[in-house]
């Protein structure tokens, strides 16, 4: 007979926190990259 061990809630919370932080960091990097490219494009248009 197999026994399925459930992860301790604190381990689940720690894993969730780590994954959430990773996703938010990636989103922030993408947002900043988009904002930087948008500003550069705007500067090129205003300089012309």
N, CA, C, O and CB atoms as a CASP TS submission, in Angstrom:
PFRMAT TS
TARGET T0000
AUTHOR 0000-0000-0000
METHOD Language model
MODEL 1
PARENT N/A
ATOM      1  N   UNK     1       0.843  -1.175   0.000  1.00  0.00           N
ATOM      2  CA  UNK     1       0.000   0.000   0.000  1.00  0.00           C
ATOM      3  C   UNK     1       0.894   1.246   0.000  1.00  0.00           C
ATOM      4  O   UNK     1       1.834   1.365   0.786  1.00  0.00           O
ATOM      5  CB  UNK     1      -0.962  -0.006   1.224  1.00  0.00           C
ATOM      6  N   UNK     2       0.571   2.151  -0.895  1.00  0.00           N
ATOM      7  CA  UNK     2       1.334   3.384  -0.997  1.00  0.00           C
ATOM      8  C   UNK     2       0.747   4.442  -0.075  1.00  0.00           C
ATOM      9  O   UNK     2      -0.467   4.541   0.104  1.00  0.00           O
ATOM     10  CB  UNK     2       1.358   3.888  -2.444  1.00  0.00           C
ATOM     11  N   UNK     3       1.623   5.209   0.489  1.00  0.00           N
ATOM     12  CA  UNK     3       1.140   6.330   1.290  1.00  0.00           C
ATOM     13  C   UNK     3       1.585   7.613   0.618  1.00  0.00           C
ATOM     14  O   UNK     3       2.760   7.782   0.293  1.00  0.00           O
ATOM     15  CB  UNK     3       1.662   6.256   2.761  1.00  0.00           C
ATOM     16  N   UNK     4       0.665   8.490   0.417  1.00  0.00           N
ATOM     17  CA  UNK     4       0.982   9.784  -0.178  1.00  0.00           C
ATOM     18  C   UNK     4       1.209  10.783   0.943  1.00  0.00           C
ATOM     19  O   UNK     4       0.319  11.060   1.748  1.00  0.00           O
ATOM     20  CB  UNK     4      -0.152  10.266  -1.137  1.00  0.00           C
ATOM     21  N   UNK     5       2.415  11.310   0.974  1.00  0.00           N
ATOM     22  CA  UNK     5       2.731  12.297   2.007  1.00  0.00           C
ATOM     23  C   UNK     5       2.446  13.682   1.456  1.00  0.00           C
ATOM     24  O   UNK     5       2.882  14.039   0.362  1.00  0.00           O
ATOM     25  CB  UNK     5       4.214  12.180   2.473  1.00  0.00           C
ATOM     26  N   UNK     6       1.725  14.430   2.216  1.00  0.00           N
ATOM     27  CA  UNK     6       1.447  15.803   1.825  1.00  0.00           C
ATOM     28  C   UNK     6       2.586  16.687   2.320  1.00  0.00           C
ATOM     29  O   UNK     6       3.147  16.475   3.394  1.00  0.00           O
ATOM     30  CB  UNK     6       0.076  16.284   2.390  1.00  0.00           C
ATOM     31  N   UNK     7       2.906  17.677   1.507  1.00  0.00           N
ATOM     32  CA  UNK     7       3.944  18.618   1.911  1.00  0.00           C
ATOM     33  C   UNK     7       3.430  19.473   3.067  1.00  0.00           C
ATOM     34  O   UNK     7       2.240  19.776   3.157  1.00  0.00           O
ATOM     35  CB  UNK     7       4.381  19.511   0.716  1.00  0.00           C
ATOM     36  N   UNK     8       4.323  19.839   3.916  1.00  0.00           N
ATOM     37  CA  UNK     8       3.953  20.699   5.041  1.00  0.00           C
ATOM     38  C   UNK     8       3.501  22.057   4.501  1.00  0.00           C
ATOM     39  O   UNK     8       4.061  22.548   3.521  1.00  0.00           O
ATOM     40  CB  UNK     8       5.147  20.866   6.038  1.00  0.00           C
ATOM     41  N   UNK     9       2.506  22.658   5.123  1.00  0.00           N
ATOM     42  CA  UNK     9       2.019  23.955   4.642  1.00  0.00           C
ATOM     43  C   UNK     9       3.122  25.006   4.542  1.00  0.00           C
ATOM     44  O   UNK     9       3.120  25.818   3.617  1.00  0.00           O
ATOM     45  CB  UNK     9       0.926  24.461   5.554  1.00  0.00           C
ATOM     46  N   UNK    10       4.048  24.997   5.471  1.00  0.00           N
ATOM     47  CA  UNK    10       5.104  26.002   5.418  1.00  0.00           C
ATOM     48  C   UNK    10       5.981  25.811   4.180  1.00  0.00           C
ATOM     49  O   UNK    10       6.454  26.788   3.599  1.00  0.00           O
ATOM     50  CB  UNK    10       5.961  25.942   6.688  1.00  0.00           C
ATOM     51  N   UNK    11       6.198  24.562   3.777  1.00  0.00           N
ATOM     52  CA  UNK    11       6.979  24.306   2.564  1.00  0.00           C
ATOM     53  C   UNK    11       6.208  24.750   1.330  1.00  0.00           C
ATOM     54  O   UNK    11       6.783  25.301   0.391  1.00  0.00           O
ATOM     55  CB  UNK    11       7.341  22.813   2.457  1.00  0.00           C
ATOM     56  N   UNK    12       4.902  24.507   1.340  1.00  0.00           N
ATOM     57  CA  UNK    12       4.081  24.943   0.211  1.00  0.00           C
ATOM     58  C   UNK    12       4.063  26.463   0.096  1.00  0.00           C
ATOM     59  O   UNK    12       4.153  27.012  -1.002  1.00  0.00           O
ATOM     60  CB  UNK    12       2.654  24.413   0.354  1.00  0.00           C
ATOM     61  N   UNK    13       3.947  27.126   1.219  1.00  0.00           N
ATOM     62  CA  UNK    13       3.935  28.585   1.219  1.00  0.00           C
ATOM     63  C   UNK    13       5.280  29.124   0.740  1.00  0.00           C
ATOM     64  O   UNK    13       5.324  30.077  -0.037  1.00  0.00           O
ATOM     65  CB  UNK    13       3.608  29.125   2.624  1.00  0.00           C
ATOM     66  N   UNK    14       6.351  28.533   1.189  1.00  0.00           N
ATOM     67  CA  UNK    14       7.679  28.976   0.765  1.00  0.00           C
ATOM     68  C   UNK    14       7.860  28.778  -0.737  1.00  0.00           C
ATOM     69  O   UNK    14       8.403  29.646  -1.421  1.00  0.00           O
ATOM     70  CB  UNK    14       8.773  28.216   1.537  1.00  0.00           C
ATOM     71  N   UNK    15       7.407  27.643  -1.245  1.00  0.00           N
ATOM     72  CA  UNK    15       7.518  27.384  -2.691  1.00  0.00           C
ATOM     73  C   UNK    15       6.660  28.370  -3.478  1.00  0.00           C
ATOM     74  O   UNK    15       7.108  28.914  -4.487  1.00  0.00           O
ATOM     75  CB  UNK    15       7.096  25.930  -3.022  1.00  0.00           C
ATOM     76  N   UNK    16       5.444  28.600  -3.028  1.00  0.00           N
ATOM     77  CA  UNK    16       4.561  29.559  -3.688  1.00  0.00           C
ATOM     78  C   UNK    16       5.188  30.946  -3.690  1.00  0.00           C
ATOM     79  O   UNK    16       5.162  31.638  -4.708  1.00  0.00           O
ATOM     80  CB  UNK    16       3.189  29.595  -2.998  1.00  0.00           C
ATOM     81  N   UNK    17       5.745  31.350  -2.567  1.00  0.00           N
ATOM     82  CA  UNK    17       6.375  32.658  -2.448  1.00  0.00           C
ATOM     83  C   UNK    17       7.539  32.787  -3.422  1.00  0.00           C
ATOM     84  O   UNK    17       7.697  33.821  -4.069  1.00  0.00           O
ATOM     85  CB  UNK    17       6.855  32.893  -1.014  1.00  0.00           C
ATOM     86  N   UNK    18       8.348  31.746  -3.527  1.00  0.00           N
ATOM     87  CA  UNK    18       9.492  31.759  -4.437  1.00  0.00           C
ATOM     88  C   UNK    18       9.033  31.873  -5.888  1.00  0.00           C
ATOM     89  O   UNK    18       9.570  32.671  -6.657  1.00  0.00           O
ATOM     90  CB  UNK    18      10.341  30.495  -4.250  1.00  0.00           C
ATOM     91  N   UNK    19       8.043  31.074  -6.253  1.00  0.00           N
ATOM     92  CA  UNK    19       7.545  31.110  -7.629  1.00  0.00           C
ATOM     93  C   UNK    19       6.879  32.446  -7.951  1.00  0.00           C
ATOM     94  O   UNK    19       7.053  32.979  -9.046  1.00  0.00           O
ATOM     95  CB  UNK    19       6.557  29.968  -7.863  1.00  0.00           C
ATOM     96  N   UNK    20       6.131  32.978  -7.013  1.00  0.00           N
ATOM     97  CA  UNK    20       5.478  34.263  -7.226  1.00  0.00           C
ATOM     98  C   UNK    20       6.509  35.368  -7.412  1.00  0.00           C
ATOM     99  O   UNK    20       6.370  36.205  -8.304  1.00  0.00           O
ATOM    100  CB  UNK    20       4.551  34.594  -6.054  1.00  0.00           C
ATOM    101  N   UNK    21       7.526  35.373  -6.587  1.00  0.00           N
ATOM    102  CA  UNK    21       8.584  36.370  -6.714  1.00  0.00           C
ATOM    103  C   UNK    21       9.275  36.258  -8.068  1.00  0.00           C
ATOM    104  O   UNK    21       9.594  37.272  -8.690  1.00  0.00           O
ATOM    105  CB  UNK    21       9.606  36.212  -5.584  1.00  0.00           C
ATOM    106  N   UNK    22       9.506  35.042  -8.523  1.00  0.00           N
ATOM    107  CA  UNK    22      10.148  34.820  -9.815  1.00  0.00           C
ATOM    108  C   UNK    22       9.276  35.364 -10.959  1.00  0.00           C
ATOM    109  O   UNK    22       9.782  36.030 -11.862  1.00  0.00           O
ATOM    110  CB  UNK    22      10.427  33.314 -10.021  1.00  0.00           C
ATOM    111  N   UNK    23       7.993  35.084 -10.916  1.00  0.00           N
ATOM    112  CA  UNK    23       7.084  35.563 -11.959  1.00  0.00           C
ATOM    113  C   UNK    23       7.010  37.089 -11.953  1.00  0.00           C
ATOM    114  O   UNK    23       7.060  37.720 -13.008  1.00  0.00           O
ATOM    115  CB  UNK    23       5.678  34.961 -11.767  1.00  0.00           C
ATOM    116  N   UNK    24       6.893  37.673 -10.777  1.00  0.00           N
ATOM    117  CA  UNK    24       6.814  39.129 -10.684  1.00  0.00           C
ATOM    118  C   UNK    24       8.099  39.795 -11.162  1.00  0.00           C
ATOM    119  O   UNK    24       8.050  40.845 -11.803  1.00  0.00           O
ATOM    120  CB  UNK    24       6.515  39.548  -9.251  1.00  0.00           C
ATOM    121  N   UNK    25       9.240  39.201 -10.860  1.00  0.00           N
ATOM    122  CA  UNK    25      10.519  39.741 -11.308  1.00  0.00           C
ATOM    123  C   UNK    25      10.614  39.710 -12.830  1.00  0.00           C
ATOM    124  O   UNK    25      11.052  40.683 -13.445  1.00  0.00           O
ATOM    125  CB  UNK    25      11.681  38.955 -10.687  1.00  0.00           C
ATOM    126  N   UNK    26      10.208  38.602 -13.436  1.00  0.00           N
ATOM    127  CA  UNK    26      10.229  38.497 -14.894  1.00  0.00           C
ATOM    128  C   UNK    26       9.288  39.521 -15.527  1.00  0.00           C
ATOM    129  O   UNK    26       9.633  40.147 -16.530  1.00  0.00           O
ATOM    130  CB  UNK    26       9.842  37.076 -15.336  1.00  0.00           C
ATOM    131  N   UNK    27       8.113  39.690 -14.950  1.00  0.00           N
ATOM    132  CA  UNK    27       7.164  40.672 -15.469  1.00  0.00           C
ATOM    133  C   UNK    27       7.712  42.089 -15.348  1.00  0.00           C
ATOM    134  O   UNK    27       7.547  42.894 -16.264  1.00  0.00           O
ATOM    135  CB  UNK    27       5.832  40.563 -14.732  1.00  0.00           C
ATOM    136  N   UNK    28       8.349  42.398 -14.248  1.00  0.00           N
ATOM    137  CA  UNK    28       8.922  43.726 -14.056  1.00  0.00           C
ATOM    138  C   UNK    28      10.028  43.989 -15.067  1.00  0.00           C
ATOM    139  O   UNK    28      10.111  45.082 -15.625  1.00  0.00           O
ATOM    140  CB  UNK    28       9.461  43.878 -12.633  1.00  0.00           C
ATOM    141  N   UNK    29      10.877  42.997 -15.306  1.00  0.00           N
ATOM    142  CA  UNK    29      11.938  43.153 -16.312  1.00  0.00           C
ATOM    143  C   UNK    29      11.344  43.406 -17.693  1.00  0.00           C
ATOM    144  O   UNK    29      11.826  44.270 -18.426  1.00  0.00           O
ATOM    145  CB  UNK    29      12.839  41.902 -16.347  1.00  0.00           C
ATOM    146  N   UNK    30      10.306  42.663 -18.051  1.00  0.00           N
ATOM    147  CA  UNK    30       9.655  42.842 -19.353  1.00  0.00           C
ATOM    148  C   UNK    30       9.016  44.226 -19.445  1.00  0.00           C
ATOM    149  O   UNK    30       9.100  44.881 -20.484  1.00  0.00           O
ATOM    150  CB  UNK    30       8.591  41.744 -19.586  1.00  0.00           C
ATOM    151  N   UNK    31       8.384  44.667 -18.372  1.00  0.00           N
ATOM    152  CA  UNK    31       7.754  45.986 -18.346  1.00  0.00           C
ATOM    153  C   UNK    31       8.792  47.088 -18.508  1.00  0.00           C
ATOM    154  O   UNK    31       8.593  48.027 -19.280  1.00  0.00           O
ATOM    155  CB  UNK    31       6.975  46.184 -17.041  1.00  0.00           C
ATOM    156  N   UNK    32       9.892  46.974 -17.783  1.00  0.00           N
ATOM    157  CA  UNK    32      10.947  47.985 -17.888  1.00  0.00           C
ATOM    158  C   UNK    32      11.554  48.009 -19.282  1.00  0.00           C
ATOM    159  O   UNK    32      11.833  49.082 -19.816  1.00  0.00           O
ATOM    160  CB  UNK    32      12.038  47.727 -16.850  1.00  0.00           C
ATOM    161  N   UNK    33      11.762  46.849 -19.873  1.00  0.00           N
ATOM    162  CA  UNK    33      12.318  46.784 -21.226  1.00  0.00           C
ATOM    163  C   UNK    33      11.368  47.448 -22.218  1.00  0.00           C
ATOM    164  O   UNK    33      11.805  48.156 -23.126  1.00  0.00           O
ATOM    165  CB  UNK    33      12.587  45.317 -21.638  1.00  0.00           C
ATOM    166  N   UNK    34      10.083  47.220 -22.043  1.00  0.00           N
ATOM    167  CA  UNK    34       9.090  47.825 -22.936  1.00  0.00           C
ATOM    168  C   UNK    34       9.066  49.337 -22.754  1.00  0.00           C
ATOM    169  O   UNK    34       8.997  50.077 -23.735  1.00  0.00           O
ATOM    170  CB  UNK    34       7.689  47.233 -22.675  1.00  0.00           C
ATOM    171  N   UNK    35       9.122  49.799 -21.518  1.00  0.00           N
ATOM    172  CA  UNK    35       9.103  51.234 -21.252  1.00  0.00           C
ATOM    173  C   UNK    35      10.344  51.912 -21.819  1.00  0.00           C
ATOM    174  O   UNK    35      10.254  53.015 -22.359  1.00  0.00           O
ATOM    175  CB  UNK    35       9.002  51.496 -19.748  1.00  0.00           C
ATOM    176  N   UNK    36      11.497  51.267 -21.704  1.00  0.00           N
ATOM    177  CA  UNK    36      12.741  51.828 -22.215  1.00  0.00           C
ATOM    178  C   UNK    36      12.681  51.942 -23.731  1.00  0.00           C
ATOM    179  O   UNK    36      13.062  52.973 -24.286  1.00  0.00           O
ATOM    180  CB  UNK    36      13.942  50.967 -21.788  1.00  0.00           C
ATOM    181  N   UNK    37      12.210  50.904 -24.407  1.00  0.00           N
ATOM    182  CA  UNK    37      12.131  50.938 -25.866  1.00  0.00           C
ATOM    183  C   UNK    37      11.099  51.959 -26.329  1.00  0.00           C
ATOM    184  O   UNK    37      11.284  52.586 -27.371  1.00  0.00           O
ATOM    185  CB  UNK    37      11.786  49.551 -26.418  1.00  0.00           C
ATOM    186  N   UNK    38      10.024  52.135 -25.579  1.00  0.00           N
ATOM    187  CA  UNK    38       9.003  53.119 -25.933  1.00  0.00           C
ATOM    188  C   UNK    38       9.566  54.530 -25.792  1.00  0.00           C
ATOM    189  O   UNK    38       9.315  55.385 -26.641  1.00  0.00           O
ATOM    190  CB  UNK    38       7.747  52.947 -25.049  1.00  0.00           C
ATOM    191  N   UNK    39      10.312  54.777 -24.741  1.00  0.00           N
ATOM    192  CA  UNK    39      10.914  56.102 -24.542  1.00  0.00           C
ATOM    193  C   UNK    39      11.918  56.412 -25.641  1.00  0.00           C
ATOM    194  O   UNK    39      11.941  57.525 -26.166  1.00  0.00           O
ATOM    195  CB  UNK    39      11.597  56.185 -23.169  1.00  0.00           C
ATOM    196  N   UNK    40      12.754  55.426 -25.994  1.00  0.00           N
ATOM    197  CA  UNK    40      13.749  55.636 -27.045  1.00  0.00           C
ATOM    198  C   UNK    40      13.067  55.934 -28.376  1.00  0.00           C
ATOM    199  O   UNK    40      13.520  56.805 -29.118  1.00  0.00           O
ATOM    200  CB  UNK    40      14.664  54.404 -27.178  1.00  0.00           C
ATOM    201  N   UNK    41      12.000  55.232 -28.683  1.00  0.00           N
ATOM    202  CA  UNK    41      11.268  55.467 -29.925  1.00  0.00           C
ATOM    203  C   UNK    41      10.663  56.869 -29.906  1.00  0.00           C
ATOM    204  O   UNK    41      10.677  57.560 -30.925  1.00  0.00           O
ATOM    205  CB  UNK    41      10.163  54.396 -30.125  1.00  0.00           C
ATOM    206  N   UNK    42      10.140  57.290 -28.776  1.00  0.00           N
ATOM    207  CA  UNK    42       9.572  58.622 -28.648  1.00  0.00           C
ATOM    208  C   UNK    42      10.623  59.705 -28.804  1.00  0.00           C
ATOM    209  O   UNK    42      10.350  60.748 -29.398  1.00  0.00           O
ATOM    210  CB  UNK    42       8.884  58.766 -27.317  1.00  0.00           C
ATOM    211  N   UNK    43      11.807  59.479 -28.287  1.00  0.00           N
ATOM    212  CA  UNK    43      12.889  60.448 -28.412  1.00  0.00           C
ATOM    213  C   UNK    43      13.321  60.580 -29.866  1.00  0.00           C
ATOM    214  O   UNK    43      13.607  61.684 -30.328  1.00  0.00           O
ATOM    215  CB  UNK    43      14.080  60.042 -27.537  1.00  0.00           C
ATOM    216  N   UNK    44      13.371  59.475 -30.588  1.00  0.00           N
ATOM    217  CA  UNK    44      13.761  59.520 -31.993  1.00  0.00           C
ATOM    218  C   UNK    44      12.718  60.280 -32.810  1.00  0.00           C
ATOM    219  O   UNK    44      13.069  61.023 -33.727  1.00  0.00           O
ATOM    220  CB  UNK    44      13.945  58.095 -32.550  1.00  0.00           C
ATOM    221  N   UNK    45      11.457  60.101 -32.487  1.00  0.00           N
ATOM    222  CA  UNK    45      10.407  60.796 -33.216  1.00  0.00           C
ATOM    223  C   UNK    45      10.417  62.288 -32.910  1.00  0.00           C
ATOM    224  O   UNK    45      10.210  63.100 -33.812  1.00  0.00           O
ATOM    225  CB  UNK    45       9.048  60.200 -32.878  1.00  0.00           C
ATOM    226  N   UNK    46      10.652  62.662 -31.666  1.00  0.00           N
ATOM    227  CA  UNK    46      10.640  64.074 -31.304  1.00  0.00           C
ATOM    228  C   UNK    46      11.889  64.793 -31.811  1.00  0.00           C
ATOM    229  O   UNK    46      11.854  66.004 -32.029  1.00  0.00           O
ATOM    230  CB  UNK    46      10.526  64.229 -29.791  1.00  0.00           C
ATOM    231  N   UNK    47      12.983  64.073 -32.001  1.00  0.00           N
ATOM    232  CA  UNK    47      14.214  64.680 -32.498  1.00  0.00           C
ATOM    233  C   UNK    47      14.134  64.922 -34.001  1.00  0.00           C
ATOM    234  O   UNK    47      14.855  65.768 -34.528  1.00  0.00           O
ATOM    235  CB  UNK    47      15.418  63.793 -32.170  1.00  0.00           C
ATOM    236  N   UNK    48      13.279  64.200 -34.685  1.00  0.00           N
ATOM    237  CA  UNK    48      13.203  64.316 -36.152  1.00  0.00           C
ATOM    238  C   UNK    48      12.388  65.482 -36.593  1.00  0.00           C
ATOM    239  O   UNK    48      12.234  65.707 -37.793  1.00  0.00           O
ATOM    240  CB  UNK    48      12.634  63.076 -36.749  1.00  0.00           C
TER
END
